[in-house]
Amino acid sequence: MTRSNEPSPGRRWMAACGAAVLVLLWAMPVSRAQEAGTKVSLDYEFFKNNVQPIFLAKRDGHARCASCHMEGTPMRLQEMSPGATTWNEEQSRKNFALVSARVVPGNPKISKLLVHPLATEAGGDLYHSGGKHWTSQNDPDWQTLLAWVNGKTMATAASAAPAAGKVRIIQTNSAGDNVHLIDPANNKVVGVIEGIEVGHGAQGDPNGQWIYVSNEADSTVDFVDVRTLRVMVKVPLSGHPNNLGISKDGKKLYISVRSEPGGVDVVDTVNRRLLKTVRTNHGIHNTYVTPDGRYAVAGSTPVGRINVIDTATDELAWYLDVDLGIRPMAFDQNPDGSTRYIFAQLSEFNGFMIVDVATRKELRRVKYPDVPAARQVKVGGNVSHGLAVTPDSKILIANSRLNNKVYKYSLPDFKLLGEVEMTGGIDPNWVTLTPDGKTAYVAMSGSNWTSAIEIASMKEVARIPVGHVPKRNSTARLLQ
C-alpha cells in the first residue's frame, strides 16, 4: 500500500482556518504608539478599574472569567478575601502582573488576552477552553481590553473630550433592584440597569460614559458602563448612602451618608476610591452640586441643617439651621452664573423655602395652595417632595405629595403660573427637567410610573412604566 502525500480533509480545513485567522489578526487595530515606534506601558489603575471588573462580569450564556481563572488554569487570578466582591489592592497588583504577561503592549494582534476569548471569525485564535466570550471586536468589553493593551491610562480616559451624547432621564426605583433609562424624544424606556438593589440616587458623568448609582443595599457607589449597562466597579462608602451629586468636571462625587455620625463622602471617579468624608455629625439625605460648581450642598433631615461644602477644598464652608428637616433642594443662578438662591422643601411643610446664598439667610417660605381635605392624598412622610429649576432660571417646578399636584412658579418673584393634578396616580415624589427646560419628568412613587409634563401648558403628556416605587431621578447626556 502506498501512502499519499496529500493532507487529509481535516488537516486541509485546519490549515484554511489558520490562514484565515492570520489574515484577521493582521487586520486588527494597531496602536498609534506602535505605528510611531514608541514604547507602550500598561497602566495599573486602568487595569484595576476597567479591565479587572471584566473578569467578574456575567455575560448571558457564559461563565464568568473568574469562575475558571481563579482555579487551575495557567492564568490563575488571585482568590478574593472571604466575603469580598472584588480583589483588594495587593491581590489586584498580583493580577496585574499575571495578566500583563499575557499581552504585548501596543500589539493587540499577538496579545493572548485579546485573541484567546475572541471568536475565530472575528480575529481570535482557534480555541479557548473557556469559550469565545466576544463575537466581535466592537464589543465594549473587548474594546476596553484593547484600550489597555494600547496604553490607555486613567488620566487619558478622564481627559476625553465631553461628547454631545443622547439625553436620558435616569429613574431609580427605591423598592426595586433596577434603574430605568428613558428617552425623552419618545418617552420610552430604552435601557435597564439590573442588579442594583435599593438604588437611591443616580448621576451621569459629563463625558457620557458612566452612570453612578448610590447603592443602599451594599453601601457602595456603583459605576455603570453606559455601553453595556453593567456595574463595573463598586466603591465602598463610609456608611449607608442616600442621594448624590457630581462635580462639573465629573471627577468627584459627593454622596450623602445617612447613617450616624453622618456626612458627605467624596469619591474620586478617576481612581475609583473614597477620598474623604466631610463629617456633619448628623445624617445627610440629599447632596447637590450648585450650577456654578462652587459648592456641594447637603441637607440633613434629622436636625434641619443645610451644609455648604467648598468643592475646591472639600471642607465645610458654612451652614444654616432651620426649624424643620431639609428635603429636596434646587438652585437658580445670577446673570454671571453664580448661585443666587437655594430652594428647599421641608419636613411637614407643604411648600418650599428660599435661602439667599450671598447673605446665607432664609428669605421667605412659599406655601402651596390649600386643597380640600377630601382631595388630599395622605401617603405618610413629608408632604412636599421634588424641586427643579429651568436652565434659564425663570421657572421653578415643585411637587406636592399631599395635594397630588405639580406647580409652576415664576422666578425670582415666586408667582404661581400653573399647576397639574396627577389624576389617576399618586405620590409625585421627585422631578427632573430636560436640558431645554420644556419637559418635567415626575416620579409617581405610588403608581410605579414616571410622568412627563409639558411645562408650557402644564399638561401630563405621557406615563412611562418603570420599576417599584420610583423616586430619585436625574437628567444626563449619555453615549448610548
GUVEX-599386 format. One line per 5 residues: number of its first residue (from 1); their letters; for each residue x, y, z of C-alpha. Coordinates in Angstrom, 1 decimal. Layout:
NUM) A) X/Y/Z | ...
end
This chain:
1) MTRSN) 0.0/0.0/0.0 | 1.3/3.4/-0.9 | 0.7/6.4/1.3 | -0.4/9.7/-0.3 | 1.4/12.9/0.5
6) EPSPG) -1.8/14.8/0.2 | -3.1/16.2/3.6 | -6.3/14.8/4.9 | -9.5/16.8/4.5 | -9.4/17.6/8.2
11) RRWMA) -5.9/18.9/8.0 | -6.8/21.0/4.9 | -9.7/22.5/6.9 | -7.4/23.3/9.9 | -4.8/24.9/7.6
16) ACGAA) -7.5/27.0/5.9 | -8.8/28.2/9.3 | -5.3/29.0/10.4 | -4.7/31.1/7.3 | -8.0/32.9/7.8
21) VLVLL) -7.1/33.7/11.4 | -3.8/35.1/10.4 | -5.5/37.4/7.9 | -7.9/38.5/10.5 | -5.3/39.0/13.1
26) WAMPV) -3.3/41.3/10.8 | -6.5/43.3/10.2 | -6.8/44.0/13.9 | -6.2/47.6/15.2 | -2.6/48.7/15.9
31) SRAQE) -2.0/51.5/18.4 | -0.7/54.9/17.3 | 2.3/54.4/19.7 | 3.2/51.1/17.9 | 2.9/52.8/14.5
36) AGTKV) 5.2/55.6/15.7 | 7.7/53.0/17.2 | 7.3/54.4/20.8 | 7.2/52.1/23.8 | 3.7/51.4/25.3
41) SLDYE) 3.3/51.0/29.0 | 0.4/49.2/30.7 | -1.4/51.3/33.3 | -2.2/49.6/36.6 | -5.0/51.9/37.6
46) FFKNN) -6.8/51.5/34.3 | -6.3/47.7/34.7 | -7.7/47.7/38.2 | -10.7/49.9/37.5 | -11.6/48.9/33.9
51) VQPIF) -10.0/45.6/32.9 | -10.3/43.6/36.2 | -14.1/44.1/36.5 | -14.5/42.3/33.1 | -13.2/39.1/34.7
56) LAKRD) -16.1/39.3/37.2 | -18.8/40.4/34.7 | -21.6/37.9/33.8 | -22.4/37.6/30.1 | -25.5/35.7/29.0
61) GHARC) -24.8/32.1/28.4 | -21.2/32.3/29.6 | -19.5/31.5/32.9 | -17.6/34.5/34.4 | -14.0/34.6/33.5
66) ASCHM) -13.0/34.5/37.2 | -15.0/31.3/37.7 | -12.3/29.3/35.8 | -9.4/31.6/36.2 | -9.3/31.5/40.0
71) EGTPM) -8.7/27.8/39.8 | -6.2/25.7/37.9 | -5.7/27.5/34.6 | -2.3/28.9/33.7 | -3.7/32.5/34.0
76) RLQEM) -4.7/32.0/37.6 | -6.2/35.1/39.2 | -5.9/35.7/42.9 | -8.6/34.3/45.2 | -10.6/37.1/46.8
81) SPGAT) -10.8/37.5/50.5 | -13.8/35.8/52.3 | -17.0/37.9/51.7 | -15.3/40.2/49.3 | -16.9/41.1/45.9
86) TWNEE) -13.7/42.2/44.2 | -9.9/42.0/44.8 | -8.1/44.1/47.3 | -5.0/46.3/46.4 | -2.4/43.5/47.0
91) QSRKN) -4.4/41.0/45.0 | -5.1/43.4/42.2 | -1.4/44.1/41.8 | -0.7/40.4/41.6 | -3.4/40.1/39.0
96) FALVS) -1.9/43.0/37.0 | 1.5/41.3/36.9 | -0.1/38.0/35.9 | -2.3/39.4/33.1 | 0.4/41.8/31.8
101) ARVVP) 2.4/38.7/30.9 | -0.4/37.6/28.5 | -0.2/40.7/26.3 | 2.3/42.5/24.2 | 1.9/46.2/25.0
106) GNPKI) 1.0/48.2/21.8 | 0.5/45.0/19.8 | -3.0/43.6/20.2 | -2.6/41.2/17.3 | -0.4/38.9/19.3
111) SKLLV) -1.8/39.6/22.8 | -3.3/36.3/24.1 | -5.7/38.2/26.4 | -7.4/39.7/23.3 | -7.3/36.8/20.8
116) HPLAT) -7.9/33.8/23.0 | -11.5/34.6/24.1 | -12.4/36.3/20.8 | -14.4/34.4/18.1 | -12.2/32.9/15.4
121) EAGGD) -14.1/34.6/12.6 | -13.7/37.9/14.4 | -9.9/37.6/14.6 | -9.4/35.3/17.6 | -7.3/32.2/17.7
126) LYHSG) -8.6/28.7/17.1 | -9.7/27.5/20.5 | -10.2/28.7/24.1 | -11.3/26.1/26.7 | -13.3/28.8/28.5
131) GKHWT) -15.3/29.6/25.3 | -15.4/32.5/23.0 | -16.8/35.4/25.0 | -16.8/38.0/22.3 | -18.2/37.6/18.7
136) SQNDP) -17.0/41.0/17.6 | -14.1/43.4/18.1 | -16.7/46.0/18.6 | -17.9/44.5/21.9 | -17.4/47.2/24.6
141) DWQTL) -15.6/44.8/26.9 | -13.2/43.8/24.2 | -12.6/47.4/23.3 | -11.7/48.1/26.9 | -9.1/45.3/26.8
146) LAWVN) -7.8/46.8/23.5 | -7.5/50.3/25.0 | -5.5/48.9/27.9 | -3.1/47.0/25.7 | -2.7/50.1/23.5
151) GKTMA) -1.6/52.1/26.5 | -4.7/53.9/27.7 | -4.5/55.2/31.3 | -6.9/56.5/33.8 | -5.6/60.1/33.1
156) TAASA) -6.3/59.8/29.4 | -9.7/58.3/30.0 | -10.7/61.1/32.3 | -9.5/63.8/29.9 | -11.6/62.6/27.0
161) APAAG) -13.5/65.5/25.4 | -17.1/65.7/26.5 | -19.4/64.2/24.0 | -22.8/65.5/23.0 | -24.5/62.3/23.9
166) KVRII) -28.2/61.5/24.0 | -30.4/62.9/26.6 | -31.7/60.3/29.0 | -33.8/60.5/32.1 | -32.3/58.2/34.8
171) QTNSA) -35.0/56.8/37.1 | -34.1/54.9/40.2 | -36.6/52.6/41.9 | -36.5/52.7/45.7 | -38.2/49.3/46.2
176) GDNVH) -36.6/47.5/43.3 | -33.3/46.2/42.0 | -33.0/48.1/38.8 | -32.7/51.6/37.2 | -34.6/52.7/34.1
181) LIDPA) -33.3/55.0/31.3 | -36.0/57.0/29.5 | -35.6/58.6/26.1 | -37.4/62.0/26.3 | -37.7/62.1/22.5
186) NNKVV) -40.3/59.3/22.5 | -41.0/58.8/26.2 | -39.9/55.1/26.1 | -37.7/53.1/28.3 | -34.5/52.4/26.3
191) GVIEG) -32.4/50.7/28.9 | -32.5/49.0/32.2 | -29.6/48.6/34.7 | -30.1/45.4/36.6 | -28.8/44.2/39.9
196) IEVGH) -28.6/47.4/42.0 | -30.9/46.7/44.9 | -32.4/49.8/46.5 | -30.6/52.2/44.3 | -31.1/55.7/45.8
201) GAQGD) -29.6/58.4/43.6 | -28.1/58.4/40.1 | -25.9/60.8/38.1 | -24.4/60.6/34.6 | -20.8/61.8/34.2
206) PNGQW) -20.2/64.8/31.8 | -18.4/62.6/29.3 | -21.4/60.4/28.9 | -19.5/57.2/29.6 | -20.7/56.3/33.2
211) IYVSN) -23.7/56.3/35.4 | -23.1/56.5/39.1 | -25.7/55.0/41.5 | -25.7/55.1/45.3 | -26.4/51.5/46.4
216) EADST) -28.2/51.3/49.7 | -28.1/47.5/49.9 | -24.3/47.3/49.6 | -23.4/50.8/51.0 | -21.4/51.4/47.8
221) VDFVD) -21.4/53.8/44.8 | -21.7/51.7/41.7 | -20.1/52.6/38.4 | -22.2/51.6/35.5 | -20.8/51.4/31.9
226) VRTLR) -23.4/53.1/29.7 | -22.4/50.9/26.7 | -23.3/47.6/28.5 | -25.4/49.0/31.4 | -23.4/46.7/33.7
231) VMVKV) -21.9/47.5/37.0 | -18.2/47.5/36.5 | -16.9/48.9/39.8 | -18.3/49.2/43.3 | -16.6/51.7/45.7
236) PLSGH) -17.3/51.1/49.4 | -18.6/54.1/51.3 | -18.2/55.2/54.9 | -21.9/54.4/55.7 | -25.4/53.9/54.4
241) PNNLG) -25.8/56.2/51.4 | -28.7/58.3/50.1 | -28.6/60.8/47.2 | -25.5/62.0/45.4 | -24.2/64.9/43.4
246) ISKDG) -21.4/65.2/40.8 | -18.8/67.9/40.2 | -19.0/69.9/37.0 | -15.8/68.2/35.6 | -17.1/64.8/36.7
251) KKLYI) -14.0/63.9/38.7 | -15.7/63.9/42.1 | -18.9/62.5/43.6 | -20.5/64.0/46.7 | -22.5/61.2/48.4
256) SVRSE) -25.0/61.6/51.3 | -24.3/59.4/54.2 | -27.5/58.9/56.2 | -26.2/56.6/58.9 | -24.7/58.2/62.0
261) PGGVD) -22.5/60.1/62.5 | -23.4/61.2/59.0 | -21.6/63.3/56.5 | -20.7/63.6/52.8 | -18.4/61.0/51.2
266) VVDTV) -16.2/62.5/48.4 | -15.3/59.8/45.8 | -12.6/60.2/43.2 | -14.2/58.9/39.9 | -10.9/58.7/38.1
271) NRRLL) -9.1/56.4/40.5 | -12.4/55.0/41.9 | -11.8/55.5/45.6 | -13.1/57.2/48.6 | -11.1/60.4/49.1
276) KTVRT) -12.6/61.6/52.4 | -15.7/62.1/54.4 | -16.8/65.6/55.3 | -18.4/65.0/58.7 | -21.6/66.8/59.6
281) NHGIH) -22.4/64.9/62.8 | -25.9/64.2/61.5 | -27.4/62.1/58.8 | -27.5/63.6/55.3 | -30.4/62.8/52.9
286) NTYVT) -29.7/64.8/49.7 | -26.5/66.3/48.3 | -26.2/68.5/45.2 | -23.5/70.4/43.4 | -24.5/74.0/42.6
291) PDGRY) -24.8/75.0/39.0 | -21.6/77.0/39.2 | -19.8/74.0/40.7 | -18.5/76.0/43.6 | -20.4/74.3/46.4
296) AVAGS) -21.8/70.8/47.3 | -24.9/71.5/49.3 | -26.1/68.7/51.7 | -29.4/68.7/53.6 | -30.0/67.0/57.0
301) TPVGR) -33.5/65.7/57.8 | -32.9/64.9/61.5 | -31.8/68.4/62.6 | -32.8/70.7/59.8 | -29.4/72.0/58.6
306) INVID) -28.1/73.0/55.2 | -24.4/72.2/55.0 | -22.4/74.0/52.3 | -19.1/72.4/51.3 | -16.4/74.3/49.2
311) TATDE) -15.6/71.9/46.3 | -12.1/73.4/45.9 | -11.1/72.3/49.4 | -13.8/69.7/50.2 | -14.3/71.4/53.6
316) LAWYL) -17.4/72.8/55.2 | -17.7/76.5/54.3 | -20.9/77.4/56.1 | -24.2/76.1/57.3 | -27.7/77.3/58.0
321) DVDLG) -30.0/75.8/60.7 | -33.8/75.9/60.3 | -36.7/74.5/62.4 | -37.6/71.6/60.0 | -35.8/68.8/58.3
326) IRPMA) -34.3/69.5/54.9 | -35.8/67.6/51.9 | -35.2/68.1/48.2 | -33.4/71.3/47.0 | -32.8/73.2/43.8
331) FDQNP) -30.8/76.2/42.7 | -31.0/79.2/40.4 | -28.4/81.5/39.0 | -27.4/85.1/38.8 | -26.7/86.6/35.4
336) DGSTR) -22.9/85.9/35.9 | -23.6/82.2/36.5 | -23.1/82.3/40.3 | -25.7/80.6/42.5 | -28.4/83.0/43.7
341) YIFAQ) -31.0/81.1/45.7 | -31.2/77.7/47.4 | -34.8/76.4/47.3 | -35.5/73.7/49.9 | -38.6/71.7/50.8
346) LSEFN) -39.0/71.0/54.5 | -40.4/68.1/56.5 | -44.2/68.5/57.0 | -44.3/71.9/55.3 | -46.4/71.9/52.1
351) GFMIV) -44.3/74.3/50.1 | -40.7/75.4/50.0 | -38.3/78.0/51.5 | -35.8/80.4/49.8 | -32.3/80.9/51.0
356) DVATR) -30.1/83.8/49.7 | -26.6/82.4/49.1 | -25.0/85.8/49.2 | -26.3/86.6/52.7 | -26.6/83.0/53.8
361) KELRR) -30.0/83.7/55.3 | -33.5/82.4/54.8 | -35.6/85.0/52.8 | -39.1/83.6/53.0 | -41.4/80.5/52.7
366) VKYPD) -43.9/79.8/49.9 | -46.9/77.7/50.8 | -48.8/75.8/48.1 | -52.5/76.5/47.6 | -54.8/74.8/50.1
371) VPAAR) -56.6/71.7/48.8 | -59.8/70.4/50.4 | -59.2/67.5/52.8 | -61.3/65.2/50.7 | -58.9/65.6/47.7
376) QVKVG) -55.7/65.3/49.7 | -53.5/62.2/49.4 | -52.0/61.3/52.8 | -49.3/58.8/51.9 | -47.2/59.4/55.0
381) GNVSH) -43.8/61.1/55.5 | -43.0/64.6/54.2 | -45.8/66.3/52.3 | -43.7/68.2/49.7 | -41.0/66.4/47.7
386) GLAVT) -39.4/67.4/44.4 | -38.0/70.6/43.0 | -36.3/71.7/39.8 | -35.3/75.0/38.1 | -35.3/75.5/34.3
391) PDSKI) -31.8/76.3/32.8 | -32.7/79.9/32.2 | -33.6/80.4/36.0 | -37.1/81.6/35.1 | -39.3/78.8/36.2
396) LIANS) -39.4/76.6/39.4 | -41.2/73.3/39.2 | -42.4/72.0/42.6 | -44.2/68.8/43.7 | -46.8/68.4/46.5
401) RLNNK) -47.4/64.8/47.7 | -50.3/66.0/49.9 | -52.1/67.9/47.1 | -51.1/65.3/44.5 | -50.1/68.2/42.2
406) VYKYS) -47.2/69.7/40.4 | -46.8/73.5/40.5 | -45.1/76.1/38.3 | -43.7/79.3/39.8 | -42.0/82.2/38.1
411) LPDFK) -38.6/83.4/39.3 | -37.5/85.5/41.0 | -40.9/86.8/42.0 | -42.5/83.4/43.0 | -45.8/83.9/41.3
416) LLGEV) -47.9/80.7/40.8 | -48.2/80.3/37.0 | -49.9/76.9/36.7 | -50.5/73.5/38.1 | -51.4/70.0/37.1
421) EMTGG) -53.2/67.5/39.2 | -51.8/64.0/38.9 | -55.1/62.4/38.3 | -55.1/58.6/38.1 | -51.8/58.3/40.0
426) IDPNW) -50.5/59.2/43.4 | -47.3/60.5/45.1 | -45.4/62.9/42.9 | -42.0/62.3/44.6 | -39.1/63.7/42.5
431) VTLTP) -38.7/65.8/39.4 | -36.0/66.4/36.8 | -36.1/68.5/33.6 | -34.9/68.1/30.1 | -31.9/70.4/29.2
436) DGKTA) -34.1/72.7/27.1 | -36.4/73.3/30.1 | -39.5/72.2/28.2 | -40.5/68.9/29.9 | -40.6/67.8/33.5
441) YVAMS) -40.3/64.2/34.5 | -42.1/63.4/37.8 | -41.6/60.1/39.6 | -45.0/58.8/40.6 | -43.9/56.7/43.5
446) GSNWT) -47.3/55.3/44.4 | -48.1/54.3/40.8 | -44.8/52.9/39.5 | -44.6/55.2/36.6 | -42.8/58.4/35.6
451) SAIEI) -45.0/61.2/34.2 | -43.8/63.6/31.5 | -45.3/67.1/31.9 | -45.2/69.8/29.2 | -44.1/72.8/31.2
456) ASMKE) -45.6/75.5/28.9 | -49.1/74.1/29.2 | -48.6/72.2/32.5 | -50.3/69.1/30.9 | -49.3/65.5/31.5
461) VARIP) -48.3/64.1/28.1 | -47.0/60.6/28.9 | -46.8/58.0/31.6 | -43.8/55.7/31.4 | -44.0/52.4/33.4
466) VGHVP) -40.8/51.9/35.4 | -39.9/49.9/38.5 | -41.2/49.5/42.0 | -41.7/52.8/43.9 | -39.7/55.2/41.7
471) KRNST) -38.2/58.2/43.5 | -34.9/59.9/42.7 | -34.3/60.8/39.1 | -31.9/62.9/37.1 | -31.1/64.1/33.5
476) ARLLQ) -27.9/63.2/31.7 | -26.3/63.0/28.2 | -25.0/59.5/27.6 | -23.1/57.8/24.9 | -25.8/55.2/24.2
end
